[in-house]
Amino acid sequence: MAKTPEHKDKLGRELAVGDAVCYPVSNMLTIGTVTKLNNKMVKVQKVGPNRYNSEHNKYPNDVIKLEGADVTFYILQNTKT
């Protein structure tokens, strides 16, 4: 049975599948969720309506794990009514 890789973010917090993270894409910060833990990298998927080119592989030290309140604030701020 294959062992699940252990990764830590830029601040040293443990990453797991389903965690909300902030990561850089083309000189912008993007919010996404961890979808897979690879041996050396973390696969993240962008959160939001525009999902074009939404999956990226990032090194664990390129992401920062977000807390629930941060993600809720982002969703409320960027939701159109």
N, C-alpha and C positions, 0 to 999 in steps of 0.2 A: 504494500500500500504506500502510495506516494505521500510524503510529508508536506504539509502546507507551509509555504515560505512565510517567514516573519519579517515584516517591514515596519520601519518607524518613520514618521514624518520629519519635517525640518526642525520641529520643537522636541523631538524625541518621544512622541506619543505613538502607541501601537496602532497600526492600520488594520482594518478588517473589511471584508466584502460588505457593502451597504453603507459604509461611512460617507458622510458628506465632506468634501474637500474643496479647497481653492487651489487652482493651478494656473500657470502661465501658458498662453497660446497667442503667438504673434503680437507680442508687446501688450497684451491685455490680460487681466486676471479673469478667470472663468470659474464658475461654481459647478461642481459635478459630483457624481457618486462613484465609489469604487465598485467595479463590476467583476474584477478578477485580480488575483495576486499571482504574478508570474515569478520565475526564479529571481530575476534581477530588477524587474519593473512592475509597476502597478497600472492596470488598465482602468481608465476613468471614462465616464460618459457624461456629457454636458447636460445640465438641467435647464429646461426652458422650452419654449415653443419651436425655436429654430434648431432642428436637430441635424442639419446638414453638416457633414464632417464632424460628427459629435463624439466619436470614440478616439482616445489618444492613449498611447503608452508613455508613462512618465516615470522618471526615477523617483524613488520614495523621498529623497531630500528636496525634490522640486514641488512637493505638495504640502499643504497645511490642513490638518483635520479641523473641521468646524463643529461648533456645538449646535444643538437644536434651535436655540433662540436666534442665532445668526442666520440660519437657513430660513426660518420662519419670517424674519424681517425682510430678507431678500425677496422671498416669494410674494409677500404682501406689497412690497414696494414696486414690484415689476409686473403685477397682475393687472390686466385691463378689465374694467367693469363695463 
